[in-house]
């Protein structure tokens, strides 16, 4: 007997995106990696370390790994990820994430 399981369709959900401060560059993240300000990474309050999150902002799409925790119900992007997505480096933006 063969059982087949189908994963549910992934629905993108809107969240607020902020950008990590450069002060954290070179420091060790919650997941044990060194944060690189211009690298491609993100922080999320509850997704497991290493989870690949697809972030969409105004038609620009980027897959980023979760490498740290943040305290708010949003996603914190590295400056490199924010730049590629067109998220203002000194502000906030609404993005859509799926994982």
C-alpha positions as CSV (number, residue, x, y, z in Angstrom):
1,X,0.0,0.0,0.0
2,X,1.4,3.4,-1.0
3,X,0.4,6.5,0.8
4,X,0.7,9.9,-1.0
5,X,0.6,13.1,0.9
6,X,0.2,16.4,-0.8
7,X,1.5,19.6,0.8
8,X,-1.0,22.4,1.0
9,X,-0.5,25.4,-1.4
10,X,1.7,28.0,0.2
11,X,0.0,31.3,0.6
12,X,2.1,34.5,0.8
13,X,1.2,36.6,3.7
14,X,1.9,40.3,4.3
15,X,4.3,41.3,7.0
16,X,6.2,44.4,8.0
17,X,9.9,44.4,6.9
18,X,12.6,46.4,8.6
19,X,16.3,46.4,8.0
20,X,19.0,45.3,10.6
21,X,21.2,48.1,11.9
22,X,24.8,48.0,10.7
23,X,25.8,47.9,14.4
24,X,25.1,44.1,14.4
25,X,27.5,43.4,11.5
26,X,30.2,40.9,12.6
27,X,28.2,39.7,15.6
28,X,27.1,36.1,16.2
29,X,23.4,35.5,15.4
30,X,20.9,33.4,17.4
31,X,21.7,30.6,14.8
32,X,25.4,30.8,15.5
33,X,26.4,32.5,12.2
34,X,28.2,35.8,11.8
35,X,25.9,38.5,10.6
36,X,27.0,40.3,7.4
37,X,25.3,43.6,6.9
38,X,25.5,43.4,3.1
39,X,24.9,39.7,2.9
40,X,21.5,38.0,2.2
41,X,19.8,36.9,5.4
42,X,16.8,37.7,7.6
43,X,15.5,37.4,11.2
44,X,12.1,36.1,12.2
45,X,10.5,35.7,15.6
46,X,9.6,32.0,15.3
47,X,10.7,30.3,12.1
48,X,13.5,27.8,12.6
49,X,17.1,28.6,11.8
50,X,17.9,27.8,8.2
51,X,14.3,28.2,6.9
52,X,14.3,29.6,3.4
53,X,11.8,32.4,3.1
54,X,10.6,33.8,-0.2
55,X,10.2,37.6,0.1
56,X,8.2,39.6,-2.4
57,X,8.3,43.4,-2.5
58,X,6.7,45.2,-5.4
59,X,7.4,42.4,-7.9
60,X,11.0,41.8,-6.7
61,X,11.4,38.3,-5.3
62,X,14.3,37.0,-3.2
63,X,14.8,33.8,-1.2
64,X,16.6,34.5,2.1
65,X,17.6,32.1,4.9
66,X,16.5,32.8,8.5
67,X,19.7,33.3,10.5
68,X,18.5,35.2,13.6
69,X,15.5,36.1,15.8
70,X,13.7,39.4,16.1
71,X,11.3,40.5,18.8
72,X,8.5,41.8,16.7
73,X,5.9,40.1,14.5
74,X,7.8,41.0,11.3
75,X,10.9,40.1,9.3
76,X,14.2,41.9,9.7
77,X,16.2,41.9,6.5
78,X,19.9,42.4,6.1
79,X,20.8,45.5,4.1
80,X,21.9,43.3,1.2
81,X,18.5,41.6,1.0
82,X,16.6,44.9,1.5
83,X,18.6,46.5,-1.3
84,X,17.9,43.7,-3.8
85,X,14.2,43.9,-2.9
86,X,14.0,47.7,-3.1
87,X,13.1,48.0,0.6
88,X,14.2,51.4,2.0
89,X,17.3,50.9,4.1
90,X,16.2,53.5,6.6
91,X,12.6,52.6,6.9
92,X,9.9,50.0,6.8
93,X,7.9,48.3,4.0
94,X,5.2,45.8,3.6
95,X,6.4,42.6,2.0
96,X,4.8,39.3,1.3
97,X,6.5,36.2,2.6
98,X,6.1,32.5,2.0
99,X,8.0,29.5,3.4
